[in-house]
Protein backbone atom coordinates (compact mmCIF):
# COMPACT_ATOMS: atom_id res chain seq x y z
CA UNK A 1 0.00 0.00 0.00
CA UNK A 2 2.79 2.39 0.82
CA UNK A 3 4.30 1.72 -2.57
CA UNK A 4 1.01 2.54 -4.29
CA UNK A 5 0.74 5.88 -2.37
CA UNK A 6 4.24 6.77 -3.36
CA UNK A 7 3.43 5.90 -6.98
CA UNK A 8 0.28 8.07 -7.07
CA UNK A 9 1.75 11.04 -5.21
CA UNK A 10 2.20 14.17 -7.45
CA UNK A 11 5.72 15.01 -8.47
CA UNK A 12 7.39 17.79 -6.55
CA UNK A 13 7.01 21.33 -7.97
CA UNK A 14 9.68 22.56 -10.32
CA UNK A 15 11.99 25.18 -8.82
CA UNK A 16 11.05 28.85 -9.43
CA UNK A 17 14.59 30.07 -9.65
CA UNK A 18 14.28 30.98 -13.32
CA UNK A 19 11.16 33.15 -12.81
CA UNK A 20 12.68 34.98 -9.85
CA UNK A 21 15.83 35.62 -11.83
CA UNK A 22 13.84 37.02 -14.76
CA UNK A 23 11.82 39.36 -12.51
CA UNK A 24 15.00 40.63 -10.89
CA UNK A 25 16.45 41.36 -14.29
CA UNK A 26 13.34 43.24 -15.39
CA UNK A 27 13.35 45.30 -12.21
CA UNK A 28 16.97 46.15 -12.80
CA UNK A 29 16.20 47.31 -16.32
CA UNK A 30 13.18 49.32 -15.17
CA UNK A 31 15.08 51.01 -12.41
CA UNK A 32 17.98 52.03 -14.63
CA UNK A 33 19.01 55.50 -13.30
CA UNK A 34 20.06 56.77 -16.71
CA UNK A 35 16.68 55.90 -18.20
CA UNK A 36 14.82 57.52 -15.31
CA UNK A 37 16.87 60.68 -15.65
CA UNK A 38 16.24 60.82 -19.39
CA UNK A 39 12.47 60.41 -18.89
CA UNK A 40 12.50 63.12 -16.26
CA UNK A 41 14.28 65.50 -18.63
CA UNK A 42 11.77 64.77 -21.37
CA UNK A 43 8.86 65.49 -19.04
CA UNK A 44 10.43 68.75 -17.90
CA UNK A 45 11.01 69.79 -21.51
CA UNK A 46 7.39 68.98 -22.36
CA UNK A 47 6.15 71.08 -19.44
CA UNK A 48 8.32 74.00 -20.52
CA UNK A 49 7.02 73.85 -24.09
CA UNK A 50 3.39 73.67 -22.95
CA UNK A 51 3.92 76.59 -20.54
CA UNK A 52 5.57 78.68 -23.29
CA UNK A 53 2.71 78.00 -25.69
CA UNK A 54 0.15 78.98 -23.05
CA UNK A 55 2.08 82.19 -22.35
CA UNK A 56 2.08 83.09 -26.03
CA UNK A 57 -1.67 82.44 -26.26
CA UNK A 58 -2.41 84.54 -23.17
CA UNK A 59 -0.22 87.43 -24.35
CA UNK A 60 -1.77 87.34 -27.82
CA UNK A 61 -5.33 87.35 -26.46
CA UNK A 62 -4.42 90.16 -24.05
CA UNK A 63 -2.90 92.25 -26.83
CA UNK A 64 -5.84 91.71 -29.18
CA UNK A 65 -8.51 92.51 -26.60
CA UNK A 66 -7.49 94.47 -23.53
CA UNK A 67 -4.61 96.42 -25.09
CA UNK A 68 -6.33 97.18 -28.40
CA UNK A 69 -7.61 100.74 -27.96
CA UNK A 70 -10.46 101.95 -30.14
CA UNK A 71 -11.94 105.40 -30.58
CA UNK A 72 -15.19 105.82 -28.64
CA UNK A 73 -18.40 106.59 -30.51
CA UNK A 74 -20.45 109.76 -30.01
CA UNK A 75 -24.07 109.49 -31.17
CA UNK A 76 -27.55 110.99 -30.95
CA UNK A 77 -29.58 108.31 -29.19
CA UNK A 78 -32.97 110.04 -29.26
CA UNK A 79 -34.54 113.46 -29.76
CA UNK A 80 -37.93 115.14 -29.38
CA UNK A 81 -39.46 118.59 -29.83
CA UNK A 82 -40.73 120.41 -26.74
CA UNK A 83 -41.64 123.63 -28.61
CA UNK A 84 -42.73 123.83 -32.22
CA UNK A 85 -43.16 126.77 -34.56
CA UNK A 86 -42.88 126.29 -38.32
CA UNK A 87 -43.89 128.80 -40.98
CA UNK A 88 -45.57 128.22 -44.32
CA UNK A 89 -44.34 127.76 -47.87
CA UNK A 90 -44.85 131.49 -48.54
CA UNK A 91 -43.16 132.45 -45.29
CA UNK A 92 -40.68 129.64 -44.59
CA UNK A 93 -39.16 129.64 -41.11
CA UNK A 94 -38.89 127.57 -37.96
CA UNK A 95 -38.16 128.07 -34.27
CA UNK A 96 -37.93 124.85 -32.33
CA UNK A 97 -36.77 123.63 -28.96
CA UNK A 98 -35.29 120.14 -29.01
CA UNK A 99 -34.59 117.77 -26.14
CA UNK A 100 -31.85 115.35 -27.10
CA UNK A 101 -30.02 112.45 -25.53
CA UNK A 102 -26.45 111.84 -26.62
CA UNK A 103 -24.46 108.69 -26.00
CA UNK A 104 -20.69 108.29 -25.57
CA UNK A 105 -20.05 104.59 -26.18
CA UNK A 106 -16.72 103.30 -24.90
CA UNK A 107 -15.88 99.70 -25.90
CA UNK A 108 -12.38 99.75 -24.36
CA UNK A 109 -11.30 98.03 -21.14
CA UNK A 110 -10.31 101.39 -19.66
CA UNK A 111 -12.45 104.49 -19.05
CA UNK A 112 -12.60 107.39 -21.52
CA UNK A 113 -12.16 110.82 -19.94
CA UNK A 114 -13.18 113.55 -22.36
CA UNK A 115 -13.04 117.35 -22.29
CA UNK A 116 -15.79 119.91 -22.89
CA UNK A 117 -17.23 119.81 -26.38
CA UNK A 118 -19.83 121.47 -28.62
CA UNK A 119 -22.47 119.75 -30.74
CA UNK A 120 -23.57 121.78 -33.77
CA UNK A 121 -26.82 121.29 -35.65
CA UNK A 122 -27.02 122.32 -39.30
CA UNK A 123 -29.69 122.66 -41.94
CA UNK A 124 -28.20 121.97 -45.38
CA UNK A 125 -24.79 123.28 -44.36
CA UNK A 126 -25.96 126.29 -42.31
CA UNK A 127 -25.71 126.29 -38.54
CA UNK A 128 -29.11 126.49 -36.83
CA UNK A 129 -28.19 125.69 -33.22
CA UNK A 130 -25.67 124.23 -30.81
CA UNK A 131 -25.33 122.79 -27.30
CA UNK A 132 -22.50 122.09 -24.92
CA UNK A 133 -21.28 118.73 -23.64
CA UNK A 134 -19.28 119.05 -20.45
CA UNK A 135 -16.19 117.20 -19.25
CA UNK A 136 -16.97 113.72 -17.95
CA UNK A 137 -15.88 110.11 -18.22
CA UNK A 138 -17.40 107.07 -19.90
CA UNK A 139 -16.69 103.93 -17.92
CA UNK A 140 -14.97 100.92 -19.47
CA UNK A 141 -17.20 98.96 -21.86
CA UNK A 142 -20.23 101.13 -21.23
CA UNK A 143 -22.23 104.02 -22.71
CA UNK A 144 -22.53 107.35 -20.93
CA UNK A 145 -25.83 109.10 -21.60
CA UNK A 146 -25.88 112.89 -21.81
CA UNK A 147 -29.10 114.94 -21.76
CA UNK A 148 -29.32 118.39 -23.38
CA UNK A 149 -31.82 120.95 -24.65
CA UNK A 150 -31.26 123.52 -27.39
CA UNK A 151 -33.01 125.94 -29.71
CA UNK A 152 -33.09 125.43 -33.47
CA UNK A 153 -33.80 128.54 -35.52
CA UNK A 154 -33.90 129.39 -39.23
CA UNK A 155 -32.91 133.04 -38.60
CA UNK A 156 -29.48 132.53 -40.13
CA UNK A 157 -30.73 131.07 -43.41
CA UNK A 158 -30.61 133.09 -46.62
CA UNK A 159 -33.64 133.80 -48.77
CA UNK A 160 -32.55 131.31 -51.45
CA UNK A 161 -32.55 128.27 -49.12
CA UNK A 162 -34.59 125.17 -49.83
CA UNK A 163 -36.65 125.62 -46.69
CA UNK A 164 -39.88 126.45 -48.54
CA UNK A 165 -39.53 123.31 -50.63
CA UNK A 166 -38.80 121.17 -47.57
CA UNK A 167 -41.80 122.59 -45.71
CA UNK A 168 -44.01 121.74 -48.68
CA UNK A 169 -42.65 118.16 -48.57
CA UNK A 170 -43.26 117.97 -44.82
CA UNK A 171 -39.70 117.10 -43.82
CA UNK A 172 -36.86 119.35 -42.68
CA UNK A 173 -33.53 117.47 -42.75
CA UNK A 174 -30.89 118.42 -40.17
CA UNK A 175 -27.45 117.12 -39.21
CA UNK A 176 -25.42 117.11 -36.00
CA UNK A 177 -21.63 117.10 -35.81
CA UNK A 178 -19.14 117.14 -32.96
CA UNK A 179 -15.80 115.94 -31.70
CA UNK A 180 -14.89 115.05 -28.13
CA UNK A 181 -11.17 115.01 -27.30
CA UNK A 182 -9.98 112.81 -24.46
CA UNK A 183 -7.85 109.93 -23.25
CA UNK A 184 -8.35 106.22 -22.66
CA UNK A 185 -7.01 105.20 -19.24
CA UNK A 186 -5.88 101.57 -18.91
CA UNK A 187 -4.89 100.08 -15.53
CA UNK A 188 -4.05 103.58 -14.22
CA UNK A 189 -0.77 103.41 -16.13
CA UNK A 190 -1.46 103.61 -19.86
CA UNK A 191 -3.06 106.76 -21.30
CA UNK A 192 -3.83 107.05 -25.00
CA UNK A 193 -5.33 110.08 -26.74
CA UNK A 194 -8.53 109.34 -28.62
CA UNK A 195 -11.38 111.37 -30.14
CA UNK A 196 -15.06 110.54 -30.33
CA UNK A 197 -16.65 111.91 -33.52
CA UNK A 198 -20.31 112.57 -34.23
CA UNK A 199 -21.90 112.75 -37.68
CA UNK A 200 -25.65 112.15 -37.51
CA UNK A 201 -28.58 112.96 -39.79
CA UNK A 202 -32.25 113.17 -38.81
CA UNK A 203 -35.58 114.48 -40.08
CA UNK A 204 -38.04 116.90 -38.52
CA UNK A 205 -41.37 115.42 -39.62
CA UNK A 206 -43.93 118.23 -39.71
CA UNK A 207 -47.01 116.02 -39.77
CA UNK A 208 -46.17 114.38 -36.42
CA UNK A 209 -44.03 117.21 -35.02
CA UNK A 210 -41.32 114.70 -34.19
CA UNK A 211 -37.70 113.80 -34.88
CA UNK A 212 -37.37 110.62 -36.92
CA UNK A 213 -34.87 108.64 -39.01
CA UNK A 214 -31.83 109.28 -36.80
CA UNK A 215 -28.79 107.79 -38.54
CA UNK A 216 -25.24 108.12 -37.23
CA UNK A 217 -22.09 107.15 -39.12
Backbone bond lengths (Angstrom), bond angles and torsions (degrees), N, CA, C in turn:
res aa  C-N    CA-C-N  psi(-1)  N-CA   C-N-CA  omega(-1)  CA-C   N-CA-C  phi
1 X - - - 1.455 - - 1.525 110.26 -
2 X 1.288 116.31 -42.81 1.462 119.40 178.82 1.493 111.86 -60.33
3 X 1.348 115.09 -36.26 1.475 118.91 178.99 1.487 110.89 -65.85
4 X 1.400 116.13 -39.56 1.465 118.43 179.96 1.516 110.56 -64.96
5 X 1.374 119.18 -40.90 1.462 121.56 179.19 1.513 111.87 -61.48
6 X 1.364 112.59 -40.24 1.462 115.05 178.72 1.511 110.95 -65.74
7 X 1.370 115.55 -35.04 1.474 118.41 -177.97 1.510 111.08 -69.78
8 X 1.339 118.06 -34.69 1.477 120.84 -176.02 1.509 112.64 -89.83
9 X 1.311 118.46 -8.23 1.473 119.60 -179.34 1.518 109.89 -67.20
10 X 1.397 118.36 141.22 1.478 120.94 -179.84 1.505 111.13 -66.95
11 X 1.319 115.72 148.50 1.465 119.33 -179.64 1.517 110.08 -67.18
12 X 1.265 117.26 150.46 1.472 120.39 179.48 1.519 111.36 -61.99
13 X 1.356 115.81 147.91 1.478 120.88 -178.78 1.501 110.30 -63.40
14 X 1.379 112.60 146.86 1.463 118.76 179.32 1.515 108.85 -71.72
15 X 1.254 119.84 146.74 1.479 122.84 179.90 1.524 111.94 -62.16
16 X 1.334 117.35 143.82 1.471 123.26 -178.44 1.521 112.08 -97.63
17 X 1.258 116.64 21.28 1.473 119.82 -177.09 1.515 111.65 -60.56
18 X 1.382 115.05 -40.87 1.462 118.14 -176.48 1.522 111.41 -64.26
19 X 1.364 116.90 -42.23 1.477 119.56 -178.07 1.524 110.50 -66.85
20 X 1.340 116.91 -41.45 1.465 118.33 178.48 1.525 111.13 -62.97
21 X 1.299 115.37 -39.43 1.470 119.09 179.78 1.516 111.16 -63.50
22 X 1.348 116.40 -40.80 1.466 120.57 -178.98 1.525 110.71 -66.36
23 X 1.333 117.37 -40.98 1.473 120.91 179.46 1.520 110.47 -64.63
24 X 1.337 115.93 -40.07 1.462 118.58 178.46 1.513 111.38 -62.69
25 X 1.321 115.09 -38.98 1.465 118.86 179.42 1.524 111.18 -65.99
26 X 1.356 116.19 -41.80 1.458 118.72 179.19 1.523 111.09 -63.93
27 X 1.334 116.22 -41.14 1.460 119.32 179.26 1.511 110.62 -62.27
28 X 1.304 115.56 -38.33 1.464 119.71 179.56 1.513 110.87 -64.00
29 X 1.345 115.25 -40.79 1.470 119.25 179.69 1.520 110.08 -67.20
30 X 1.362 115.90 -43.00 1.458 119.92 -178.35 1.517 111.41 -64.63
31 X 1.262 117.42 -37.41 1.455 121.34 -176.09 1.513 113.41 -90.84
32 X 1.320 116.58 21.44 1.463 120.41 -179.86 1.533 108.99 -63.24
33 X 1.316 120.22 118.68 1.473 122.34 -176.90 1.528 113.12 -58.96
34 X 1.306 117.55 -38.61 1.463 120.10 -179.43 1.529 111.03 -63.23
35 X 1.324 115.94 -41.76 1.459 120.26 179.48 1.528 111.21 -66.12
36 X 1.324 116.18 -41.96 1.462 120.47 178.73 1.532 111.23 -62.56
37 X 1.322 115.65 -42.19 1.458 119.49 179.35 1.524 111.44 -64.62
38 X 1.333 116.49 -40.47 1.456 121.01 178.79 1.534 111.16 -63.87
39 X 1.333 116.72 -42.34 1.469 120.46 178.36 1.531 111.06 -64.46
40 X 1.324 115.30 -38.56 1.453 119.24 179.39 1.529 111.06 -64.51
41 X 1.347 115.73 -41.39 1.462 119.51 177.95 1.523 111.28 -63.37
42 X 1.315 116.88 -40.02 1.461 120.84 179.73 1.527 110.92 -64.15
43 X 1.325 115.89 -40.84 1.465 119.00 178.87 1.530 110.99 -65.96
44 X 1.312 116.82 -42.37 1.460 120.63 178.10 1.530 110.85 -61.43
45 X 1.324 116.40 -42.89 1.461 120.57 178.87 1.524 110.75 -62.70
46 X 1.325 116.59 -40.84 1.464 120.77 178.49 1.522 110.94 -62.82
47 X 1.336 116.41 -42.78 1.467 119.91 178.94 1.522 111.10 -62.81
48 X 1.329 116.15 -40.34 1.462 119.81 179.98 1.521 111.00 -64.04
49 X 1.323 116.68 -43.28 1.471 120.63 179.86 1.525 110.50 -63.22
50 X 1.330 116.35 -45.80 1.470 120.11 179.90 1.526 110.28 -61.80
51 X 1.336 117.34 -43.33 1.469 120.91 179.48 1.522 111.09 -62.94
52 X 1.350 117.09 -41.18 1.465 120.64 179.67 1.521 111.13 -64.51
53 X 1.328 116.62 -41.03 1.467 120.24 178.98 1.527 110.77 -64.03
54 X 1.333 116.44 -42.39 1.462 120.19 178.21 1.525 111.41 -63.07
55 X 1.335 115.87 -39.41 1.469 119.57 178.42 1.517 110.98 -62.44
56 X 1.333 116.42 -43.27 1.463 120.27 179.25 1.522 110.42 -62.57
57 X 1.324 116.92 -42.53 1.468 120.68 179.41 1.521 110.88 -62.68
58 X 1.339 116.69 -45.75 1.465 120.47 -179.41 1.521 111.24 -63.04
59 X 1.331 117.10 -44.98 1.467 121.01 -179.84 1.523 110.59 -63.79
60 X 1.329 117.02 -40.91 1.464 120.48 179.87 1.522 111.22 -63.96
61 X 1.330 116.20 -46.67 1.470 120.24 178.56 1.524 110.63 -61.99
62 X 1.326 116.91 -42.03 1.464 121.52 179.14 1.519 111.17 -61.76
63 X 1.333 116.15 -42.83 1.469 120.25 -178.93 1.519 111.93 -68.84
64 X 1.332 116.92 -35.27 1.464 120.37 -176.93 1.520 113.30 -82.27
65 X 1.321 117.80 -14.49 1.459 120.29 -177.82 1.526 111.29 -116.77
66 X 1.314 116.14 -71.87 1.464 119.86 -174.08 1.527 111.93 -64.32
67 X 1.335 117.20 -44.83 1.460 120.85 -173.28 1.528 113.58 -85.93
68 X 1.315 118.07 -6.39 1.463 120.16 179.23 1.520 108.77 -84.57
69 X 1.317 116.95 108.66 1.466 122.53 -174.13 1.526 109.83 -96.36
70 X 1.319 115.09 126.83 1.462 121.84 179.44 1.525 110.17 -112.97
71 X 1.318 115.46 156.08 1.465 119.85 176.52 1.527 109.55 -74.66
72 X 1.327 117.35 130.77 1.468 119.58 176.85 1.531 111.30 -63.10
73 X 1.332 115.44 163.44 1.457 121.19 179.82 1.523 109.56 -110.02
74 X 1.326 115.71 138.52 1.463 123.19 -179.73 1.526 107.36 -119.25
75 X 1.329 117.22 118.36 1.459 121.41 -170.63 1.530 111.79 -136.68
76 X 1.337 115.21 159.73 1.460 122.01 165.85 1.520 106.87 -89.44
77 X 1.316 116.52 116.45 1.468 120.80 -178.82 1.525 111.82 -84.98
78 X 1.319 116.74 -40.66 1.465 121.04 179.67 1.525 108.95 -160.58
79 X 1.334 115.73 160.28 1.463 120.60 179.35 1.523 109.19 -156.51
80 X 1.336 115.26 149.35 1.465 121.17 177.89 1.520 108.71 -147.92
81 X 1.326 116.29 163.46 1.462 122.13 -179.01 1.523 109.31 -106.08
82 X 1.336 116.25 122.71 1.461 120.68 178.05 1.532 111.61 -95.68
83 X 1.337 117.21 -24.81 1.471 122.14 173.09 1.517 108.44 -134.02
84 X 1.343 114.77 142.71 1.460 118.64 -171.37 1.526 109.61 -140.91
85 X 1.328 113.98 124.00 1.468 120.18 175.90 1.528 108.55 -149.48
86 X 1.314 116.49 108.42 1.460 122.24 -177.83 1.529 108.57 -126.72
87 X 1.340 115.25 133.32 1.461 120.29 -179.64 1.519 112.81 -76.77
88 X 1.304 115.51 -163.41 1.463 122.05 -177.38 1.524 110.13 -108.44
89 X 1.320 115.34 -179.88 1.465 120.27 178.73 1.523 110.41 -64.95
90 X 1.339 116.99 -36.93 1.470 120.70 179.74 1.524 112.08 -77.84
91 X 1.306 116.54 -23.25 1.468 120.75 178.68 1.532 108.34 -134.44
92 X 1.328 116.39 71.53 1.476 120.17 -173.25 1.526 112.11 -71.96
93 X 1.318 115.36 127.38 1.465 121.23 177.67 1.520 107.96 -169.95
94 X 1.327 115.39 166.12 1.467 119.33 172.14 1.526 109.21 -156.65
95 X 1.325 114.60 146.07 1.456 123.64 172.05 1.527 106.59 -138.18
96 X 1.306 115.12 112.62 1.461 121.11 -171.85 1.518 110.19 -129.52
97 X 1.311 115.26 152.27 1.467 120.62 169.41 1.517 107.51 -118.41
98 X 1.313 115.99 124.59 1.462 121.59 -174.74 1.515 110.84 -116.22
99 X 1.328 115.30 132.62 1.467 122.32 170.57 1.525 107.32 -99.95
100 X 1.321 115.70 126.97 1.463 119.48 -173.21 1.521 110.26 -133.62
101 X 1.312 114.55 146.11 1.466 120.50 173.65 1.521 108.52 -116.03
102 X 1.329 115.47 120.62 1.454 121.68 175.69 1.530 109.13 -95.71
103 X 1.320 115.01 161.14 1.457 120.52 175.51 1.518 110.78 -135.90
104 X 1.324 116.42 129.27 1.475 122.25 173.94 1.523 106.27 -105.76
105 X 1.315 116.52 103.23 1.465 121.58 -175.96 1.525 110.18 -95.23
106 X 1.324 115.38 119.47 1.465 121.79 -178.75 1.529 109.03 -114.27
107 X 1.312 118.04 110.73 1.466 122.05 -178.81 1.531 112.71 -94.68
108 X 1.317 117.84 4.11 1.467 121.67 -178.59 1.527 111.05 -81.70
109 X 1.344 115.64 166.29 1.457 121.72 178.55 1.529 112.21 -87.30
110 X 1.320 116.91 4.03 1.459 121.89 173.68 1.517 109.19 -126.46
111 X 1.334 117.85 158.00 1.468 120.01 -176.90 1.526 110.89 -75.24
112 X 1.342 115.07 155.95 1.463 122.84 -179.76 1.527 107.77 -110.50
113 X 1.321 116.27 112.82 1.460 121.55 178.47 1.528 107.78 -101.92
114 X 1.348 114.89 116.49 1.465 118.80 -175.73 1.526 110.99 -115.53
115 X 1.323 114.92 158.26 1.466 122.55 -179.22 1.539 109.93 -90.15
116 X 1.347 114.42 176.88 1.467 119.69 176.27 1.525 109.90 -59.04
117 X 1.320 115.21 145.51 1.460 119.74 178.56 1.519 111.11 -144.61
118 X 1.319 116.07 170.48 1.469 122.97 -179.68 1.526 108.40 -126.52
119 X 1.319 116.03 134.01 1.469 121.76 174.38 1.522 107.58 -106.40
120 X 1.322 116.81 122.17 1.465 121.95 179.76 1.530 110.20 -103.76
121 X 1.321 115.18 140.87 1.460 121.86 175.88 1.521 108.36 -114.38
122 X 1.324 115.20 131.51 1.471 121.54 -176.56 1.526 110.96 -123.33
123 X 1.322 113.42 151.68 1.466 120.17 169.07 1.520 107.35 -117.66
124 X 1.308 116.69 110.00 1.472 123.66 -179.94 1.531 111.99 47.83
125 X 1.336 114.95 47.35 1.462 120.61 174.00 1.509 115.24 91.22
126 X 1.336 118.67 -5.10 1.467 121.66 179.62 1.520 109.44 -110.90
127 X 1.306 115.78 132.41 1.460 121.06 -178.05 1.525 110.39 -67.72
128 X 1.334 116.18 130.96 1.462 121.30 179.47 1.534 112.04 -121.90
129 X 1.313 118.10 -4.57 1.460 120.30 178.87 1.521 111.74 173.97
130 X 1.315 115.63 165.80 1.460 120.55 178.10 1.521 110.04 -156.55
131 X 1.332 116.12 161.48 1.457 121.99 175.55 1.517 109.29 -146.39
132 X 1.293 116.23 157.87 1.459 121.80 -177.96 1.524 111.13 -96.17
133 X 1.317 115.25 146.97 1.465 123.28 170.98 1.521 105.99 -121.83
134 X 1.323 116.11 123.53 1.463 119.63 -171.11 1.525 111.88 -95.55
135 X 1.330 113.85 158.86 1.466 122.00 -177.11 1.530 111.59 -52.70
136 X 1.310 115.37 131.07 1.467 121.60 179.41 1.522 108.53 -160.18
137 X 1.329 115.11 -171.67 1.457 119.77 175.69 1.522 109.81 -135.14
138 X 1.325 114.64 143.09 1.467 121.45 173.11 1.527 107.14 -103.58
139 X 1.310 116.63 122.09 1.455 120.70 -177.22 1.530 111.64 -62.97
140 X 1.326 114.79 163.49 1.470 120.22 -179.79 1.530 110.40 -60.52
141 X 1.324 115.22 133.29 1.465 123.01 175.56 1.535 111.54 51.54
142 X 1.341 114.26 50.07 1.461 119.15 178.66 1.525 108.96 -152.31
143 X 1.329 116.01 171.43 1.462 122.53 178.61 1.520 109.51 -118.26
144 X 1.312 115.95 124.36 1.466 120.29 176.15 1.522 108.80 -91.83
145 X 1.319 116.00 126.85 1.463 121.61 -179.83 1.521 109.66 -95.41
146 X 1.334 115.42 135.51 1.462 121.81 -177.61 1.528 108.17 -126.97
147 X 1.334 116.42 123.88 1.458 121.87 179.03 1.532 109.47 -96.96
148 X 1.350 115.71 143.00 1.465 120.09 178.44 1.528 109.47 -154.64
149 X 1.328 114.68 158.03 1.465 122.08 174.71 1.524 107.93 -130.85
150 X 1.315 117.41 145.15 1.455 120.78 -179.71 1.518 110.50 -155.58
151 X 1.325 114.73 161.66 1.464 121.90 176.91 1.522 109.86 -99.23
152 X 1.316 115.81 138.48 1.460 122.72 174.54 1.523 107.90 -116.40
153 X 1.317 116.07 124.08 1.464 119.86 -175.53 1.519 110.77 -135.79
154 X 1.333 115.27 144.95 1.471 121.25 178.88 1.520 112.01 -92.20
155 X 1.332 118.70 11.30 1.472 121.24 -175.06 1.522 112.27 -60.71
156 X 1.310 118.48 -28.76 1.455 120.18 -177.33 1.521 114.39 -87.81
157 X 1.313 118.03 1.51 1.462 120.37 -177.87 1.522 110.46 -81.48
158 X 1.335 116.08 148.42 1.460 119.76 177.71 1.533 110.22 -85.85
159 X 1.299 115.51 167.94 1.470 120.93 -174.19 1.521 112.20 -68.38
160 X 1.330 118.10 -19.50 1.463 120.92 -177.29 1.532 112.94 -94.53
161 X 1.329 117.60 13.67 1.467 119.89 -178.93 1.523 110.37 -69.34
162 X 1.324 115.06 169.77 1.456 121.14 -179.67 1.524 112.16 -90.65
163 X 1.326 117.05 15.72 1.452 119.84 -173.78 1.529 112.22 -61.88
164 X 1.323 117.36 -40.77 1.471 120.04 179.79 1.527 110.57 -60.92
165 X 1.323 115.96 -42.87 1.463 120.09 178.59 1.520 111.51 -64.26
166 X 1.324 117.02 -41.81 1.469 120.96 -179.74 1.534 111.11 -66.68
167 X 1.330 116.21 -38.53 1.465 118.86 177.46 1.517 110.97 -63.90
168 X 1.340 116.11 -39.19 1.470 119.11 178.06 1.528 111.72 -65.38
169 X 1.338 117.01 -30.83 1.465 121.36 177.49 1.526 111.96 -81.53
170 X 1.312 117.32 -16.45 1.467 121.05 177.31 1.511 114.85 86.75
171 X 1.323 117.95 11.77 1.463 121.04 -179.46 1.529 109.40 -140.20
172 X 1.339 115.54 127.59 1.458 121.04 175.12 1.524 107.49 -111.13
173 X 1.343 117.51 110.88 1.474 119.88 -178.61 1.532 110.92 -81.90
174 X 1.331 116.02 136.59 1.463 120.31 176.41 1.527 108.78 -134.67
175 X 1.325 114.79 161.41 1.471 120.74 178.53 1.527 109.06 -130.56
176 X 1.330 115.84 155.33 1.466 121.45 174.94 1.518 108.56 -128.21
177 X 1.326 115.91 136.11 1.463 121.39 179.83 1.521 109.44 -135.61
178 X 1.332 115.34 148.62 1.462 120.04 178.01 1.514 109.69 -168.03
179 X 1.321 113.87 170.76 1.463 121.11 176.03 1.529 108.41 -151.22
180 X 1.323 115.56 123.14 1.457 121.07 177.93 1.528 108.93 -107.30
181 X 1.330 116.04 120.13 1.464 121.21 177.64 1.529 109.45 -90.92
182 X 1.328 115.84 139.98 1.457 118.56 178.69 1.507 112.28 -171.61
183 X 1.332 115.01 -164.96 1.467 121.23 -178.97 1.525 109.71 -136.52
184 X 1.344 114.39 144.92 1.456 121.32 171.13 1.521 107.71 -91.87
185 X 1.327 116.84 127.47 1.464 122.11 -179.60 1.524 109.01 -107.41
186 X 1.351 116.09 117.54 1.461 121.68 179.33 1.519 110.24 -113.04
187 X 1.335 116.71 122.67 1.467 122.80 173.97 1.527 112.81 53.30
188 X 1.318 117.22 28.75 1.465 124.02 177.04 1.527 112.81 59.29
189 X 1.317 116.71 14.78 1.466 120.30 -178.67 1.526 110.76 -123.71
190 X 1.330 116.11 -47.92 1.459 121.42 -176.24 1.523 109.95 -91.69
191 X 1.331 116.58 130.83 1.460 122.73 176.62 1.525 108.63 -130.44
192 X 1.316 115.98 122.21 1.460 121.32 -179.11 1.528 110.00 -123.99
193 X 1.321 116.02 131.45 1.466 119.95 178.18 1.527 110.36 -72.26
194 X 1.314 115.50 133.35 1.453 122.08 176.89 1.530 109.27 -145.36
195 X 1.333 116.12 156.17 1.460 122.20 178.42 1.518 109.30 -124.31
196 X 1.322 115.19 141.17 1.457 121.15 175.17 1.530 107.83 -106.61
197 X 1.327 116.51 118.43 1.467 121.62 -176.06 1.521 110.83 -102.23
198 X 1.325 115.40 146.10 1.460 121.32 174.44 1.520 109.29 -120.98
199 X 1.334 115.86 135.15 1.461 122.30 173.07 1.531 106.99 -151.54
200 X 1.323 115.57 90.84 1.468 120.97 -174.16 1.527 110.72 -120.03
201 X 1.304 116.18 148.00 1.465 122.80 172.73 1.524 108.49 -120.30
202 X 1.340 115.54 151.13 1.467 120.80 178.89 1.529 108.61 -158.63
203 X 1.319 115.97 165.77 1.458 121.73 -178.23 1.518 110.40 -120.91
204 X 1.335 115.48 135.38 1.460 120.78 168.03 1.524 106.27 -90.31
205 X 1.317 116.66 110.85 1.463 122.10 -178.00 1.519 108.22 -92.39
206 X 1.339 116.23 113.61 1.460 120.44 -172.90 1.520 112.54 -69.68
207 X 1.306 117.59 -33.89 1.468 120.59 -177.04 1.521 111.80 -63.31
208 X 1.327 117.53 -36.71 1.470 121.50 -177.88 1.530 112.58 -107.44
209 X 1.335 115.65 -2.41 1.464 121.08 -178.89 1.543 110.92 52.13
210 X 1.307 114.34 50.98 1.467 119.83 -174.67 1.523 110.20 -140.33
211 X 1.340 114.49 165.98 1.459 122.09 174.37 1.526 107.66 -100.60
212 X 1.317 116.63 124.23 1.460 120.27 -178.01 1.522 109.94 -134.64
213 X 1.334 114.13 171.04 1.486 122.27 174.68 1.533 112.28 56.70
214 X 1.349 115.90 49.24 1.462 119.85 176.91 1.524 108.85 -77.10
215 X 1.319 115.50 120.79 1.474 121.29 -179.96 1.527 108.03 -130.84
216 X 1.331 115.98 126.14 1.464 121.23 -179.91 1.517 109.55 -119.43
217 X 1.322 116.32 137.11 1.457 121.70 -178.97 1.521 109.98 -99.75
